[in-house]
Amino acid sequence: MSARQNLPAGFEALVPFVARWAAATTAERARRRSDSTAEERQTFFDAAAPRLQAAMAYLDAKPLPELDDADKRLLNLMMGFSHVQMAVEVHRETEPRHAAWREAMVITHSATDLA
């Protein structure tokens, strides 16, 4: 595991998803969701969903300015998870139709990009 992929202790099982899903901006997370397959989304969802509460508790325990690089990767990964969760739990088989609309809606920045 490279330093650019490490996560805080206890979240090692999510390391294989960092390169794909820990995007730093909302626009990039939306693009990765649109570019992914249903199988890729489901695999990430299945790995991350059971760890979501622990990740949120871990991140909530630290002020944003005190997050180190591994913490920031975990934060970005969980924000990526929120995109995947919408696709898996809500849109399901209609996700390709929603992806087409995302292509027309250009995200320039969002509140989460300011952190």
C-alpha positions as CSV (number, residue, x, y, z in Angstrom):
1,M,0.0,0.0,0.0
2,S,1.4,3.4,-0.9
3,A,1.2,6.4,1.4
4,R,-1.2,8.0,-1.1
5,Q,-3.7,5.2,-0.5
6,N,-3.4,4.6,3.3
7,L,-6.4,5.1,5.6
8,P,-6.6,5.4,9.4
9,A,-6.2,2.3,11.4
10,G,-9.3,0.2,11.3
11,F,-10.3,1.1,7.8
12,E,-7.7,-1.0,5.9
13,A,-10.4,-3.1,4.2
14,L,-11.4,0.0,2.3
15,V,-7.9,0.7,0.9
16,P,-8.6,-1.1,-2.4
17,F,-11.3,1.5,-3.1
18,V,-9.3,4.7,-2.5
19,A,-7.9,5.1,-6.0
20,R,-11.3,4.9,-7.5
21,W,-13.7,6.5,-5.0
22,A,-11.7,8.9,-2.8
23,A,-12.1,11.9,-5.1
24,A,-11.3,15.3,-3.7
25,T,-14.2,17.3,-5.4
26,T,-17.9,16.9,-5.9
27,A,-17.5,17.1,-9.7
28,E,-15.0,14.3,-9.7
29,R,-17.1,12.1,-7.4
30,A,-20.1,12.6,-9.8
31,R,-17.9,11.8,-12.8
32,R,-16.6,8.6,-11.2
33,R,-20.2,7.6,-10.3
34,S,-21.2,8.1,-13.9
35,D,-18.2,6.3,-15.3
36,S,-18.6,3.3,-13.0
37,T,-20.4,0.0,-13.6
38,A,-23.2,-1.3,-11.5
39,E,-20.9,-4.0,-10.3
40,E,-18.2,-1.5,-9.3
41,R,-20.7,0.5,-7.3
42,Q,-22.2,-2.5,-5.6
43,T,-18.8,-3.9,-4.6
44,F,-17.8,-0.6,-3.1
45,F,-21.2,-0.2,-1.4
46,D,-21.0,-3.7,0.1
47,A,-17.5,-3.0,1.5
48,A,-18.2,0.5,2.8
49,A,-21.7,0.4,4.1
50,P,-20.8,-1.7,7.2
51,R,-18.0,0.7,8.0
52,L,-19.9,3.9,7.5
53,Q,-20.9,4.5,11.1
54,A,-17.4,3.9,12.4
55,A,-16.0,6.2,9.7
56,M,-18.4,9.0,10.6
57,A,-17.7,8.6,14.3
58,Y,-13.9,8.6,13.7
59,L,-14.1,11.7,11.5
60,D,-16.6,13.6,13.8
61,A,-14.1,13.2,16.6
62,K,-11.6,15.5,14.9
63,P,-11.9,19.1,13.8
64,L,-11.5,19.5,10.1
65,P,-8.2,21.5,10.4
66,E,-6.7,18.6,12.3
67,L,-7.3,15.9,9.7
68,D,-4.1,14.4,8.4
69,D,-3.8,13.0,4.8
70,A,-5.1,9.5,5.7
71,D,-8.1,11.1,7.5
72,K,-8.8,13.3,4.5
73,R,-8.8,10.2,2.2
74,L,-11.3,8.6,4.5
75,L,-13.5,11.7,4.4
76,N,-13.3,11.8,0.6
77,L,-14.0,8.1,0.4
78,M,-17.1,8.5,2.5
79,M,-18.3,11.4,0.4
80,G,-17.8,9.2,-2.6
81,F,-19.8,6.5,-0.8
82,S,-22.7,9.0,-0.6
83,H,-22.8,9.2,-4.4
84,V,-22.6,5.4,-4.7
85,Q,-25.3,4.9,-2.0
86,M,-27.7,7.0,-4.0
87,A,-27.1,4.9,-7.1
88,V,-27.3,1.6,-5.3
89,E,-30.2,2.2,-2.9
90,V,-32.3,4.8,-4.7
91,H,-31.7,4.8,-8.5
92,R,-30.9,1.1,-8.9
93,E,-31.6,0.0,-12.5
94,T,-32.4,3.6,-13.5
95,E,-28.9,4.8,-12.7
96,P,-27.8,5.0,-16.4
97,R,-30.7,7.4,-17.0
98,H,-29.6,9.6,-14.1
99,A,-26.0,9.5,-15.3
100,A,-27.1,11.1,-18.6
101,W,-28.6,14.0,-16.7
102,R,-25.5,14.4,-14.6
103,E,-23.5,14.9,-17.8
104,A,-25.7,17.9,-18.6
105,M,-25.4,19.4,-15.1
106,V,-21.9,20.8,-14.8
107,I,-20.6,21.1,-11.2
108,T,-18.1,23.8,-10.9
109,H,-17.7,23.6,-7.1
110,S,-19.6,22.8,-4.0
111,A,-19.5,23.5,-0.2
112,T,-17.6,20.2,0.4
113,D,-14.9,21.4,-2.0
114,L,-14.1,24.2,0.4
115,A,-13.1,22.0,3.3
